Amino acid sequence: MKARFIMKIDSAWNSAPPSISPRSRYWLQNRGSLTRLIQQHCSNFRVKPIFQSLSTVCEDELVVMDLRRKEMALVREVYLYCGKTPLVFAHSVVARKNLRGAWRGLGGLGSKSLGTVLFTNPAVRRAPLQFKKLNSGHPLFHRACRELPITPAGLPISLWSRRSLFTLDGQSLLVTEVFLPAILDLK
């Protein structure tokens, strides 16, 4: 029998996105590998790492990851690209104490997709997705917007995101994916 686990609830994140377009729902609610899904729509997929280091985490990640304020965790941030276009900003967090355990190989991913690791290991379990529309009040919004081209219309006022907790051997990894406007242009 599969073990069940529940991600600790954060009231700022929802178990389902409110009314959104079918196209947005297609990307947001797909529970499979986002890397694989993008690759089905893009022949020139690549991962661009931008940050990986021990760092403090976002305020809304503390409870989910069972971390104390100012406690260090490995934070990895990448963009998923189709050609020269950024589609998704991905942010992952693993507690420092788990870097010698189940998640010890994460430090050497480089430009490899984390999704490839997560979805090819049958021992990895995934909690239900949580959703949030990020705005300029959330630190991940600003980091996600760094690679967006400046247009006459300016930057978006909000971006849809989702997050999910993955566990392996009782150790947690939190993955947050922020969907950039160009994701909706993929055919």
HUHUCOR-V401914 format. One record per pair of residues at least 6 apart in sequence whose C-alpha atoms are under 6 Angstrom apart, sorted by the first residue. I is the first residue (numbers start at 0). GAP is how many residues later the second one is. Records with the same first field share a line. If there is no record, write none. Layout:
BEGIN
I=GAP ; GAP
END
This chain:
BEGIN
7=56
12=117 ; 118 ; 119
13=116 ; 117
14=115
16=114
32=82
41=40
43=38 ; 39
44=36 ; 37
45=35
46=32 ; 33 ; 64
47=30 ; 31 ; 63
48=29 ; 62
49=27 ; 28
50=25 ; 26
51=23 ; 24
52=21 ; 22
53=18 ; 19 ; 20
54=17 ; 18
55=14 ; 16
72=21 ; 22 ; 23
73=19 ; 20 ; 22
74=17 ; 18
75=15 ; 16
76=13 ; 14
77=11 ; 12
78=9 ; 10
79=6 ; 7 ; 8
80=6
86=93 ; 95 ; 96
87=90 ; 91 ; 92
88=55 ; 88 ; 89
89=86 ; 87
90=84 ; 85
91=82 ; 83
92=80 ; 81
93=79
101=66
123=43 ; 44
124=41 ; 42
125=39 ; 40
126=37 ; 38
128=34 ; 35
129=32 ; 33
130=30 ; 31
131=29
132=26 ; 27 ; 28
133=7 ; 24 ; 25
134=6 ; 23
159=19
160=16 ; 17 ; 18
161=14 ; 15
162=12 ; 13
163=10 ; 11
164=8 ; 9
165=6 ; 7
END
